[in-house]
Amino acid sequence: MPPSTAGGTPSQPGNGLRVTWVQAEDLIGHELRQAAEDGRDVRVIAARWEAAGGPPPPSMAGASPAPASAELRALALLLLDELAAVPTPFAAQEPTDLPTIKALCPDWPADSDPRSASAGEGPSVQPRSPDASRSVGGLAEGHSRRGSLSDIDALHAAWLGRAAGCLLGKPVEKLPLHAIRAIAKATGNWPLTSWFTAQGLPAELSRAHPWNRRSAGTSLAENIDGMPEDDDLNFPLLNLLLLQRYGRDFQAGDVARLWLDELPAGRTFTAERIAYRNLLSGIEPPATAQYHNPFREWIGAAIRADVHGWTNPGAPGAAAAQAQRDASLTHTASGVHSAMFIAAAIAAAAEPDGDVHRALAVGLSVVPPTSRLARAVRAAISLAAAEADFDKVVDRLHTAHAHYHWVHAVPNAALLAAALTHADGDFTGSICRAVSGGWDTDSNGATAGSLAGLLARRPDALPDRWTAPLKNRLSTSVAAFDGIGFDTLAQLTHQEALRP
C-alpha cells in the first residue's frame, strides 16, 4: 500500500502538515478517474473542474503540495456529491452486499463448515474478556490444543511468507515497471531471485529511480534486521484481534470499533483513512465506504483478507463471507471482490491437499463471474498458463490495465493470479514474480507469499535467505503485537481457526 507519514506531507512553509488522502481538491481528481474506471459518463463534471482550474490528482503522493483556495475546495466538495449521484452501469453485475454476490455466483462453495450458512447474518457477538482479547504472547489459558502440529507449521510458513513477500516489494513500491527491471538487472538480480540491493547499483540509475524513501533503510538486502512495520502486516494483526474479541460472526461495526481502539489514524491510507475520517464524522458502515471515498475499489481490503482464509481452512465460502463483512467498512464492488477472492483462495490452499491452481479457481467462485475483477483474473490466469516468459505476461497485463490506478484492485488481482499461476506453487517464484510485475509491489508480494507459504506447509520448506533476515521479529504500531514472533502468531491464528 502507498506509504505516508503519520500526519501527511509538508505543505507551504509555516503551514505545518498537509494531511494525506483526505484533501477534497485531491479526492475529486481520484473520483473522476474512478468514474472512468467504473463506466460512468462524467465528462460535464470533469469539464467544470478543469475550467475552474482544478488540478489532476497526485499520481503517487497522498496529497498535492499546497492547499487549494477556499473556493476551489468548496467546488470539489460539491462535485464529489454530484459524482456520487451518477450510477455506474456495472452496478448490477458488481454488487457489494453478500446475498446479491452469492446469487450471482453459480459455483459458490458448498462448505462443509456449518458456520458458512449464517455468515453475514445475525447480530455481532459481545466482546470476550479483556484477558482473552489481549492474549498475544502465547495461547490463551485453557485453550485446547486440538489439531496437528502441521496445521500450526503451515500457518507459521504463511505468516513468514507474507512478511518476506511484503519486505521484498517495499523498496521498489511506487517505482514504474521499467525502473524495477533496470535496477534488478544492474545488480545482477534479474529475473528476480533475491532481495533488492543498492550494492553495485550505478549512481546515475539510483538518481533516476530512487528507492522508496520510507522503506529502503529497512528493506534492502544489506540492512534488513527483522520485519519492519508495514500496513500489509498491521491489518492481519488487527484481524487476529478482531476474531479474538468478537468471534467469527463479527460485523463491520466491530471492525470499526477495533480500529478506533487499536489503530492509529496515521497508520491508515487511502480508503482506510477515508473510512476512519467518516467514522469520526459520525458516518456509520457501510456508508463509511461510500462517502467521498474515491479509493473504494483499491487494494486496501485485499491486504486484510489473509486471516479470514487462514482461519477457515477448507471453508472458502465462510472465509469469503468474513472478508466481505470486513471489506464493507471501507470498500465497494471490485475492492470487496478482491478481498473475497483472496480469502477463499487461501482457505482452499489451507486444505491438506491444497493446490495453487485449484485455490485460484475456488477464489474465483466467490466473485460475480461477469465482474471486472473476475474477467481480469481469468484472463491473467489463461495468459500465465500459456506464456513461458513472465516478462511478456507482465507487459501484456500492463497494456490491458493501463487505464487503472496502480493501487486499484483489478490490475493487482490479475497480476497476483498470474504470478501464482506461472510459479506453479514455488515460493520464491511466487513472490518474485508478484513483485517484479510492478504496481503495488509490497501488497502483491505479501499475498503471494502468504498463499505460497501456506502451500509449503512448513517454515523450514521456505528458503533460508527469505526467512533468516526476519529474525522471527515483527515491528508494528498495533501495540499488543510489537516485537512478536511469527511462531507465536501462528499459534494464535491456529487458536482462532479451531474456535467454534
C-alpha positions as CSV (number, residue, x, y, z in Angstrom):
1,M,0.0,0.0,0.0
2,P,1.1,3.6,-0.5
3,P,3.3,4.7,2.4
4,S,2.9,8.1,4.0
5,T,3.9,10.0,7.1
6,A,1.6,9.8,10.1
7,G,0.3,13.3,9.6
8,G,0.8,13.9,6.0
9,T,3.2,15.7,3.7
10,P,4.7,19.1,4.3
11,S,2.8,22.0,2.7
12,Q,3.8,25.6,2.2
13,P,6.4,26.9,4.8
14,G,4.8,27.8,8.1
15,N,1.6,25.9,7.4
16,G,2.6,22.8,9.3
17,L,1.5,19.4,7.8
18,R,-0.8,18.7,4.9
19,V,-2.7,15.5,5.8
20,T,-2.7,13.0,3.0
21,W,-5.6,11.1,1.4
22,V,-8.3,13.4,2.6
23,Q,-8.0,16.7,0.8
24,A,-11.1,17.5,-1.2
25,E,-9.1,19.0,-4.1
26,D,-7.2,15.8,-4.4
27,L,-10.2,13.4,-3.9
28,I,-12.1,14.9,-6.8
29,G,-9.4,14.0,-9.3
30,H,-9.3,10.5,-8.0
31,E,-13.1,10.2,-8.1
32,L,-13.1,11.4,-11.8
33,R,-10.6,8.6,-12.6
34,Q,-12.7,6.1,-10.6
35,A,-15.7,7.2,-12.6
36,A,-13.8,6.4,-15.9
37,E,-12.9,3.0,-14.4
38,D,-16.4,2.1,-13.4
39,G,-18.0,3.2,-16.6
40,R,-19.8,6.5,-15.6
41,D,-20.0,9.3,-18.1
42,V,-18.9,12.4,-16.1
43,R,-17.4,14.5,-18.8
44,V,-19.6,17.5,-17.9
45,I,-18.5,17.4,-14.3
46,A,-14.8,16.9,-15.3
47,A,-15.1,19.9,-17.6
48,R,-16.4,22.1,-14.7
49,W,-13.5,21.1,-12.5
50,E,-10.9,21.7,-15.3
51,A,-12.5,25.1,-16.2
52,A,-12.2,26.2,-12.6
53,G,-8.5,25.5,-12.6
54,G,-8.8,22.2,-10.7
55,P,-5.6,20.1,-10.8
56,P,-5.4,16.4,-11.6
57,P,-4.9,14.0,-8.7
58,P,-1.3,13.4,-7.4
59,S,0.0,10.4,-9.3
60,M,2.0,9.0,-6.4
61,A,1.8,11.2,-3.4
62,G,-1.1,11.2,-1.0
63,A,-1.7,14.9,-1.3
64,S,-0.8,17.8,-3.6
65,P,2.0,20.1,-2.4
66,A,-0.2,23.1,-1.5
67,P,-3.8,23.5,-0.4
68,A,-6.4,24.8,-2.9
69,S,-8.3,28.0,-2.4
70,A,-11.4,28.0,-0.3
71,E,-13.5,28.5,-3.5
72,L,-11.9,25.6,-5.3
73,R,-12.2,23.3,-2.3
74,A,-15.9,24.2,-2.0
75,L,-16.4,23.3,-5.7
76,A,-14.5,20.0,-5.1
77,L,-16.9,19.0,-2.3
78,L,-19.9,19.9,-4.4
79,L,-18.7,17.9,-7.4
80,L,-17.9,14.9,-5.2
81,D,-21.6,14.9,-4.2
82,E,-22.7,15.2,-7.8
83,L,-20.4,12.3,-8.9
84,A,-21.8,10.1,-6.1
85,A,-25.3,10.5,-7.7
86,V,-24.2,9.2,-11.1
87,P,-24.9,5.5,-11.3
88,T,-22.3,3.0,-12.7
89,P,-23.5,0.7,-15.5
90,F,-21.7,-2.1,-13.7
91,A,-23.8,-1.9,-10.5
92,A,-26.0,-4.9,-11.3
93,Q,-23.1,-7.2,-12.1
94,E,-20.8,-5.9,-9.3
95,P,-22.8,-5.8,-6.1
96,T,-21.2,-5.3,-2.7
97,D,-23.8,-6.9,-0.4
98,L,-23.2,-10.6,0.3
99,P,-26.7,-12.1,-0.6
100,T,-26.6,-10.5,-4.1
101,I,-23.0,-11.6,-4.7
102,K,-23.9,-15.2,-3.7
103,A,-26.9,-15.1,-6.0
104,L,-24.6,-14.2,-8.9
105,C,-22.1,-16.9,-8.2
106,P,-23.4,-20.3,-9.5
107,D,-20.4,-22.1,-8.2
108,W,-20.4,-20.6,-4.7
109,P,-18.6,-23.2,-2.5
110,A,-20.7,-25.6,-0.5
111,D,-18.7,-25.5,2.7
112,S,-19.0,-28.5,5.0
113,D,-18.5,-26.0,7.8
114,P,-22.0,-25.0,9.1
115,R,-20.7,-21.6,10.1
116,S,-21.0,-20.5,6.4
117,A,-24.7,-20.9,6.4
118,S,-25.2,-17.9,8.7
119,A,-22.2,-15.9,7.6
120,G,-23.1,-12.3,7.3
121,E,-26.3,-12.6,9.2
122,G,-27.3,-12.0,12.8
123,P,-26.1,-9.6,15.5
124,S,-22.5,-9.1,16.5
125,V,-21.3,-11.2,19.4
126,Q,-20.3,-9.5,22.5
127,P,-16.6,-8.9,23.1
128,R,-14.8,-11.5,25.1
129,S,-13.0,-10.8,28.3
130,P,-10.1,-8.3,28.1
131,D,-7.7,-11.1,29.2
132,A,-8.8,-13.3,26.3
133,S,-8.8,-10.5,23.7
134,R,-5.2,-9.5,24.6
135,S,-3.6,-12.9,24.8
136,V,-0.9,-12.2,22.3
137,G,2.2,-13.6,24.0
138,G,1.0,-17.2,23.8
139,L,-2.1,-19.3,23.7
140,A,-5.0,-18.2,25.8
141,E,-5.2,-20.1,29.1
142,G,-7.4,-23.2,28.9
143,H,-7.0,-23.4,25.1
144,S,-7.4,-27.0,23.9
145,R,-4.6,-27.9,21.6
146,R,-6.7,-29.7,19.0
147,G,-5.4,-30.2,15.5
148,S,-2.0,-31.4,14.4
149,L,1.3,-29.6,14.7
150,S,1.4,-29.5,10.9
151,D,-1.5,-27.0,11.0
152,I,0.5,-24.6,13.1
153,D,3.5,-25.2,10.9
154,A,1.6,-24.3,7.8
155,L,0.3,-21.1,9.4
156,H,3.8,-20.3,10.5
157,A,5.0,-20.6,6.9
158,A,2.1,-18.5,5.8
159,W,3.0,-15.6,8.2
160,L,6.7,-15.8,7.2
161,G,5.7,-15.9,3.6
162,R,3.5,-12.8,3.9
163,A,6.3,-10.9,5.7
164,A,9.0,-12.0,3.2
165,G,6.9,-11.1,0.2
166,C,6.0,-7.7,1.6
167,L,9.6,-6.9,2.5
168,L,10.8,-7.9,-0.9
169,G,8.4,-5.4,-2.5
170,K,8.9,-2.5,-0.1
171,P,12.0,-0.7,-1.6
172,V,10.5,-0.6,-5.1
173,E,7.0,0.4,-4.2
174,K,5.8,3.3,-6.4
175,L,8.6,2.7,-9.0
176,P,7.5,2.1,-12.6
177,L,7.9,-1.3,-14.1
178,H,10.9,-0.3,-16.3
179,A,12.7,1.1,-13.3
180,I,12.2,-2.1,-11.3
181,R,13.7,-4.1,-14.2
182,A,16.6,-1.7,-14.7
183,I,17.6,-1.8,-11.0
184,A,17.4,-5.5,-10.7
185,K,19.3,-6.1,-14.0
186,A,22.0,-3.6,-13.0
187,T,22.7,-5.5,-9.7
188,G,22.6,-9.0,-11.3
189,N,19.2,-9.9,-9.9
190,W,17.1,-10.4,-13.0
191,P,15.0,-12.4,-13.3
192,L,14.4,-11.5,-9.6
193,T,15.5,-14.3,-7.3
194,S,16.6,-12.4,-4.1
195,W,16.3,-9.2,-2.1
196,F,17.0,-5.9,-3.8
197,T,20.3,-4.2,-3.0
198,A,22.0,-0.9,-3.5
199,Q,25.4,-2.5,-3.7
200,G,26.7,-2.3,-7.2
201,L,23.9,-0.1,-8.4
202,P,25.2,2.7,-10.7
203,A,24.8,6.1,-9.3
204,E,23.0,7.5,-12.3
205,L,20.4,4.7,-12.0
206,S,20.0,5.4,-8.3
207,R,19.4,9.1,-9.0
208,A,16.9,8.4,-11.8
209,H,14.9,5.8,-9.8
210,P,15.3,6.4,-6.1
211,W,14.2,3.7,-3.7
212,N,11.1,4.2,-1.7
213,R,12.4,6.7,0.8
214,R,10.5,5.4,3.8
215,S,11.3,1.7,3.2
216,A,14.8,1.4,1.7
217,G,16.5,1.8,5.1
218,T,14.9,-1.4,6.4
219,S,14.3,-3.5,3.3
220,L,17.4,-3.7,1.2
221,A,19.5,-6.9,1.5
222,E,22.3,-5.1,3.3
223,N,20.1,-3.6,6.1
224,I,17.2,-6.0,6.8
225,D,17.1,-6.6,10.6
226,G,13.8,-8.2,11.4
227,M,10.4,-7.4,9.7
228,P,9.8,-3.6,9.8
229,E,6.3,-2.1,10.2
230,D,4.0,-2.2,7.2
231,D,0.3,-1.9,6.8
232,D,0.3,-5.2,4.9
233,L,1.2,-6.8,8.3
234,N,-0.7,-4.4,10.6
235,F,-4.1,-5.3,9.1
236,P,-3.7,-9.1,9.5
237,L,-2.7,-8.4,13.1
238,L,-5.8,-6.3,13.6
239,N,-8.0,-9.0,12.1
240,L,-6.5,-11.5,14.5
241,L,-7.5,-9.2,17.3
242,L,-10.9,-8.9,15.6
243,L,-11.5,-12.6,15.8
244,Q,-10.3,-12.8,19.4
245,R,-12.6,-10.0,20.6
246,Y,-15.7,-10.5,18.5
247,G,-15.6,-14.0,17.1
248,R,-16.1,-15.1,13.5
249,D,-19.6,-13.6,13.4
250,F,-18.3,-10.1,13.7
251,Q,-19.9,-7.2,11.8
252,A,-18.5,-4.2,10.1
253,G,-19.3,-2.1,13.2
254,D,-17.0,-4.3,15.2
255,V,-14.1,-3.7,12.7
256,A,-14.7,0.0,13.2
257,R,-14.7,-0.3,17.0
258,L,-11.5,-2.2,16.9
259,W,-9.8,0.3,14.6
260,L,-10.8,3.2,16.8
261,D,-9.4,1.3,19.8
262,E,-6.2,0.0,18.4
263,L,-5.2,1.6,15.0
264,P,-3.5,5.0,14.9
265,A,-5.2,7.1,12.3
266,G,-1.8,8.0,10.8
267,R,-1.2,4.3,10.0
268,T,-4.2,4.2,7.6
269,F,-4.0,5.1,3.9
270,T,-6.4,5.7,1.0
271,A,-9.8,4.0,1.6
272,E,-9.0,3.1,5.2
273,R,-8.1,6.7,6.1
274,I,-11.3,8.0,4.4
275,A,-13.4,5.4,6.3
276,Y,-11.6,6.4,9.6
277,R,-12.4,10.1,8.9
278,N,-16.0,9.2,8.1
279,L,-16.3,7.3,11.4
280,L,-15.1,10.3,13.3
281,S,-17.6,12.4,11.5
282,G,-20.5,10.2,12.7
283,I,-21.0,8.2,9.5
284,E,-21.7,4.5,10.0
285,P,-20.9,1.4,7.9
286,P,-21.5,0.8,5.1
287,A,-21.7,4.5,4.2
288,T,-18.1,4.8,5.5
289,A,-17.0,3.1,2.4
290,Q,-19.0,5.3,0.0
291,Y,-19.0,8.9,1.2
292,H,-16.3,10.9,-0.6
293,N,-14.2,7.8,-0.9
294,P,-12.6,7.5,-4.4
295,F,-10.3,4.7,-3.2
296,R,-13.2,2.3,-2.5
297,E,-12.0,-0.1,-5.3
298,W,-8.3,0.0,-4.4
299,I,-6.3,-2.8,-2.8
300,G,-6.8,-2.0,0.9
301,A,-9.4,-4.6,1.7
302,A,-7.4,-7.3,-0.1
303,I,-4.5,-6.9,2.3
304,R,-6.8,-7.6,5.2
305,A,-8.1,-10.9,3.8
306,D,-5.5,-13.5,4.7
307,V,-6.6,-14.1,8.3
308,H,-10.1,-14.9,7.1
309,G,-8.7,-17.6,4.8
310,W,-6.2,-18.9,7.4
311,T,-8.9,-19.4,10.0
312,N,-11.4,-21.1,7.6
313,P,-9.3,-24.0,6.2
314,G,-11.4,-25.9,3.7
315,A,-14.3,-23.5,4.1
316,P,-13.8,-20.9,1.4
317,G,-17.4,-19.7,1.5
318,A,-17.1,-18.8,5.2
319,A,-13.8,-17.1,4.5
320,A,-15.2,-15.0,1.7
321,A,-18.2,-14.0,3.8
322,Q,-15.9,-12.9,6.6
323,A,-13.8,-10.9,4.1
324,Q,-17.0,-9.3,2.7
325,R,-18.1,-8.0,6.1
326,D,-14.6,-6.7,6.9
327,A,-14.2,-5.0,3.5
328,S,-17.6,-3.4,3.6
329,L,-16.3,-0.8,6.1
330,T,-14.0,0.7,3.5
331,H,-14.7,-0.7,0.0
332,T,-17.3,-1.5,-2.6
333,A,-17.5,-3.6,-5.8
334,S,-14.0,-4.6,-7.0
335,G,-12.5,-3.6,-3.7
336,V,-14.7,-6.1,-1.9
337,H,-14.5,-8.8,-4.6
338,S,-10.7,-8.8,-4.4
339,A,-10.8,-9.4,-0.7
340,M,-13.3,-12.3,-1.1
341,F,-11.2,-13.8,-3.9
342,I,-8.1,-13.9,-1.8
343,A,-9.8,-15.1,1.4
344,A,-11.4,-18.0,-0.5
345,A,-8.3,-18.9,-2.4
346,I,-6.3,-19.1,0.9
347,A,-9.0,-21.2,2.6
348,A,-8.8,-23.6,-0.3
349,A,-5.0,-23.6,-0.2
350,A,-5.1,-24.4,3.5
351,E,-6.7,-27.8,2.8
352,P,-4.3,-30.8,3.3
353,D,-4.3,-31.4,-0.5
354,G,-4.3,-27.8,-1.4
355,D,-3.0,-26.8,-4.9
356,V,-2.4,-23.3,-6.2
357,H,-4.4,-23.7,-9.4
358,R,-7.4,-25.2,-7.6
359,A,-7.1,-22.4,-4.9
360,L,-7.3,-19.7,-7.6
361,A,-10.3,-21.4,-9.2
362,V,-12.1,-21.6,-5.8
363,G,-11.2,-17.9,-5.2
364,L,-12.9,-17.0,-8.5
365,S,-16.0,-19.0,-7.5
366,V,-17.0,-16.3,-4.9
367,V,-16.6,-13.4,-7.3
368,P,-19.5,-12.5,-9.7
369,P,-18.4,-14.0,-12.9
370,T,-19.1,-11.0,-15.2
371,S,-17.5,-8.5,-12.9
372,R,-14.4,-6.6,-14.0
373,L,-12.2,-8.4,-11.4
374,A,-13.4,-11.9,-12.3
375,R,-12.8,-11.2,-16.0
376,A,-9.4,-9.7,-15.4
377,V,-8.3,-12.6,-13.2
378,R,-9.5,-15.3,-15.6
379,A,-7.7,-13.6,-18.5
380,A,-4.5,-13.3,-16.4
381,I,-4.5,-17.0,-15.4
382,S,-5.0,-18.1,-19.0
383,L,-2.2,-15.8,-20.2
384,A,0.2,-17.0,-17.5
385,A,-0.6,-20.7,-18.3
386,A,0.1,-20.2,-22.0
387,E,3.2,-17.9,-21.9
388,A,6.6,-19.2,-20.7
389,D,8.2,-15.8,-20.5
390,F,6.8,-14.0,-17.4
391,D,8.1,-10.6,-18.6
392,K,5.8,-10.9,-21.6
393,V,2.9,-11.8,-19.3
394,V,3.5,-8.7,-17.3
395,D,3.9,-6.5,-20.3
396,R,0.5,-7.6,-21.6
397,L,-1.1,-7.1,-18.2
398,H,0.2,-3.6,-18.1
399,T,-1.1,-2.8,-21.5
400,A,-4.5,-4.3,-20.7
401,H,-4.9,-2.4,-17.5
402,A,-3.1,0.8,-18.2
403,H,-6.3,2.9,-17.5
404,Y,-6.4,1.8,-13.9
405,H,-4.6,3.5,-11.0
406,W,-1.6,1.4,-9.9
407,V,-3.3,0.6,-6.5
408,H,-6.6,-0.4,-8.0
409,A,-7.8,-3.9,-7.0
410,V,-8.4,-5.1,-10.6
411,P,-4.9,-5.0,-12.1
412,N,-3.3,-6.1,-8.9
413,A,-5.5,-9.1,-8.5
414,A,-4.8,-10.0,-12.1
415,L,-1.0,-9.7,-11.6
416,L,-1.2,-11.8,-8.3
417,A,-3.2,-14.6,-10.1
418,A,-0.7,-14.6,-13.0
419,A,2.3,-14.7,-10.7
420,L,0.9,-17.6,-8.6
421,T,-0.2,-19.5,-11.8
422,H,3.2,-19.0,-13.5
423,A,5.2,-20.0,-10.4
424,D,3.1,-23.2,-10.0
425,G,3.3,-23.1,-6.3
426,D,7.0,-22.4,-5.9
427,F,7.6,-20.0,-3.1
428,T,10.5,-18.0,-4.5
429,G,8.9,-17.9,-7.9
430,S,5.6,-16.7,-6.5
431,I,6.9,-13.7,-4.5
432,C,9.5,-12.7,-7.1
433,R,7.0,-12.8,-10.0
434,A,4.4,-10.8,-8.0
435,V,7.0,-8.1,-7.0
436,S,8.7,-8.0,-10.4
437,G,5.4,-7.2,-12.1
438,G,5.2,-3.8,-10.5
439,W,2.1,-1.9,-9.4
440,D,1.5,-2.4,-5.6
441,T,4.7,-4.4,-5.1
442,D,4.7,-5.0,-1.3
443,S,1.0,-5.9,-1.2
444,N,1.2,-8.3,-4.0
445,G,4.4,-9.8,-2.7
446,A,2.7,-10.2,0.7
447,T,-0.4,-12.1,-0.6
448,A,1.6,-14.3,-2.9
449,G,4.0,-15.2,-0.1
450,S,1.1,-16.0,2.2
451,L,-0.6,-18.4,-0.2
452,A,2.7,-20.0,-1.4
453,G,3.9,-20.2,2.2
454,L,0.8,-22.0,3.2
455,L,1.2,-24.5,0.4
456,A,4.8,-25.1,1.5
457,R,3.2,-26.4,4.8
458,R,6.4,-25.9,6.9
459,P,8.5,-22.9,7.7
460,D,11.7,-24.9,7.0
461,A,10.4,-25.5,3.5
462,L,10.9,-21.8,2.7
463,P,14.4,-20.9,1.5
464,D,16.5,-19.6,4.4
465,R,17.5,-16.5,2.5
466,W,13.9,-15.3,2.8
467,T,13.2,-16.2,6.5
468,A,16.5,-15.8,8.3
469,P,16.7,-12.0,7.9
470,L,13.2,-11.7,9.5
471,K,14.8,-12.9,12.8
472,N,11.3,-14.0,14.0
473,R,10.5,-10.4,14.9
474,L,7.8,-8.1,13.7
475,S,7.6,-4.4,14.3
476,T,4.2,-2.8,14.4
477,S,2.2,0.1,15.8
478,V,-0.5,-2.3,16.8
479,A,0.8,-2.1,20.3
480,A,-0.2,-5.5,21.6
481,F,1.9,-7.2,18.9
482,D,5.0,-5.1,18.6
483,G,8.1,-7.4,18.6
484,I,6.1,-10.6,18.4
485,G,7.5,-13.7,16.7
486,F,5.9,-15.4,13.7
487,D,5.8,-18.7,15.5
488,T,3.6,-17.1,18.2
489,L,1.4,-15.6,15.5
490,A,0.9,-19.0,14.0
491,Q,-0.2,-20.4,17.3
492,L,-2.7,-17.6,17.9
493,T,-4.1,-17.9,14.4
494,H,-4.4,-21.6,14.9
495,Q,-6.4,-21.0,18.1
496,E,-8.9,-18.9,16.1
497,A,-9.1,-21.5,13.3
498,L,-10.2,-24.0,16.0
499,R,-12.6,-21.7,17.7
500,P,-16.3,-22.6,17.1
